[in-house]
Amino acid sequence: MCEQCGNRTATVHFTEIVQGEKNEFHLCETCAKEKGYAAYQFMTGAFSVNQLLSGLMNLDPAVKQRAGSSQTRCESCGLTFSQFSQIGRFGCAHCYEAFAPGLNPMLKKIQSSNQHVGKVPKRQGGTIAYRRELTRLRQELQTRIQQEQFEEAARLRDQIRELETRVME
């Protein structure tokens, strides 16, 4: 039931976090409209993920500057950076290269990294983490050998052997 009026079924549910304190609200459509909650306003209009992303990009004017100008154009499909920032999606695969200078800062802002590393299933997480660490250590071992840092290479070799026995168990 609606937390505000107590008469109608709550159909608008959202969470608000203010200064680290979490509050959940469950309201009917009428009460949500009366309160003027932005969350409800987004849900009633034609709001897409593309609009969300383009809104996030427009928060930082430096992103547009790094991309060249708002008229930087993809040679393949003709999409301009200005159009991309409005619709929030590329016209073709070549847009990644055309708008590359502005993408890294935008990606870091939106998802805190510009490199996708994927997700690891919980059941396989331990094994995969060991394998990634083994790969990293082997690469570092090769670097140390090339740099003729043999003591460090021997230490890394021992670490690799220890990890390999854990993976086999």
N, C-alpha and C positions, 0 to 999 in steps of 0.2 A: 504494500500500500504506500501511497505518497506520504512522505515524511512531513510535508507542509500542510496539506489539507486533511489528510487521513481518510478521504472519501473515494478517491479514484486509484486505479492500479498505477504503480510507478513504472513508467516506460523509459525514463531518462535516468541513466545511472552514470555518474562520473566521480572521479577522485581528484581532490584538490590538495596539493602539498604546499603549505606556507610555513617558512622558516623551519623546515624539517618535520612539521607536524602534519600527519595525514588525516584528511577528513573525506568520508564517502557520503555522497548524496544520492537519494533515490526519490525522484519526483515524477509527478504526472506531467503530461505535455502542457497543460494549462498553467500549472505553477511554475514550470521551467520558463515559459514565455513571460510570465509576470515578473519573475526574478531577473530575467534578461541574461541568463547565463550564456557565455560565449560558446560553451560546448554544445548547447542545444541549437544555437544559431548555425553552427557549422553543419550539424546533422540535418537541418531542414532544407538547406540549399543544395545546389549541385556542387558539392565539394569533392575534389579528387586528390589522390596522392600527388599527382603532378602539380596541382596548385600549392600543396603543402611544400613540396621541394622548391618550387620557384619562389615561394615566399621566403623560405630559408636562405636562398641565394641572394635575394634582394636585400636582406638585412645587412649585408656587408658590401658597401660600394667598392671596396678594394678588389673584390672578385672580378667585377667588370673591367677594372683597370688592368688587371693581370692578364685578362683574356685578349688584350689589345684594345679594341674599341667595341662599342655595342654593335658596330656594323661589320665586325669580323665575320666573314662568310665561309661556309663549307663549300669547297669547290665542287664536290660531288652532287649534293642535293640542293645547295643554294640557301640553306637555313642560316640566318644571322644569329649572333650571340644574343642579341636583344630578343629575338623570337624564342630562342631556346630558354632564356630566363623567364619568359612569360608562360610558356606551355610546360616547362619542366621535363622535357624529353627530347632526345635527338631525332633527327630526320633520317640518319643512316649511320653505318658503322664508321664512316670517315669523319664524322663530327667529333669523335674522341680526339683525333689528331688536330683538327682545325681549332678546337677550343681548349687544347691541352693546358696552356698556361693558366687558365682560370679554374681548371677542374681540381687540381690537387688541393688548393686551399678550401674549395667548396666541400670536397669529400671529407677532409679533416674536420671541417666545422660540423657537418651533418652526422658523420659516424665515427668521429675521433681517430680515424686512420684512413690512409688512402690506399691501403693494401688489404685484400681479402685473404684471411687465413683459414676460414671455414670453421665449422663446429665439429666437436669430437663427441661421439656418443658416450654417455657415462660408463657403460659397461666396458667399452674398449678404450676409454681414456687413458688408463695407466699404460697399457702396451704401446699405444700410439705416442704418448709423451716420451717413453723410453726410446722408441725408434727415432723420433725427431732429435732427441738429445744425442743419440749415437751418430746420426748424420752430421750434426753440428760439430761434434768432437772429432770425427774423422776428417772433416774439412779443415778444422783448426790444426790437426795433427800434420796434414800435408803441408800447410803453410809453415808450421814450425820446422819441419824437415827441410823445406826449401830455403828457409832463413838460417839453417844450420844451428838451430836452438835445440840441441839434442837432449838436454836435461828436461826441458819443458815437454819435448816430444815423448820422452819416456814416461813422464807423469801422465800425459794424455793417453798413451797406450794402455797404461794400467787402469785408468778410468774406463776406457772403452771395454777392456776385458771384464771388468766388474759389472758394467751395465749389460754386457752380452750374456753373462751368466744369469742375471735377474730376468732378462727377457725370455730366456730358455725355460725358466722354472714355471 
